[in-house]
């Protein structure tokens, strides 16, 4: 099978690699769509300590089951699924304590998602392969980033009708804003310095601004710029949330007034990854039509055009870039 390989910083290729085999409890998924995420971009531009070349990139994907082992139950050939990039162990301190997104004993599929096939066993599939409708197969490839947004929202202890400022109108800012408004009933405003992104947000029905003012029950920083913490902390209302959603560069330091947190009872929280129940919720909400992600799936490249797709994503020309792998 063919796969997009990360060969080292700034280097990608398409290689012929061995198609994964399945055993009696295995499931083989033919990848239909795979999206490029910020981790893929960072790896391409500067490397990643956990991603050693050569390796198949990608983890946001959806596909169709084309083979199941003789002992597989609950999954059938022809069904469409969104496949999580990892599943938690369910046994460690974090999993037992109710924070599975912090699990460090994760299991993974056979390979990355920018390829024609990947395989999982039945125990993995029960936690990390969620069925989706044929009509939602493209949008389902965004289940993982949507799950990350849902995990963040759930940890914020929100009440309907509260106000939220989302800082950053990139894909994760928009997915956070969508979840906050459409699922959690928040009144959302988005701020960004790029007018093209704000125009897109406005087309999605959001209130936007190049600069923010006023007070909000919650502020979500999706742009990993440490100076924004000090800038937006004073805009959080009493006993509100300041969420550090974006991943900051290693070794970075931030400066802010701790008395604002102390005297105003502000919860400053970090969020990373997703809980399995939020991945399941993302697919369920898409299947039901309550969560519409179609506006984020219009920039799709053919598999053979992967280099152009990566250039588009790296240069930030599109809010989200996907690759159509299979038919």
Buried (B, 14 or more C-beta within 10 A) or exposed (E): BBBBBBEEEEEBEBEEBEBBEBEEBBBBBBBBBBBBBBBBBBBBEEBBEEBEBEBBBBBBBBBBBEBBBEEBEEBEEEBBBBBBBBBBBEEBEBBEEEBBBBBEEBBBBBBBBBBBBBBBBBEBBBBBBBBBBEEBBBBBBBBBBBBBBBBBBBBBEBEEEBBBBBBBBBBBBBBBBBBBBBBBEBBBBBBBEEEEBBEBBEEBEBEBEEEBEEEBBBBBBBBBBBEBBEBBBEBBBEEBBBBBBBEBEEEEEEEBEEEBBEEBEBBBBEBEBBBBBBBBBBBBBBBEEEBBBEBBBEBBBEBEBBEEBBEBBBEEEBBBBBBBBBE
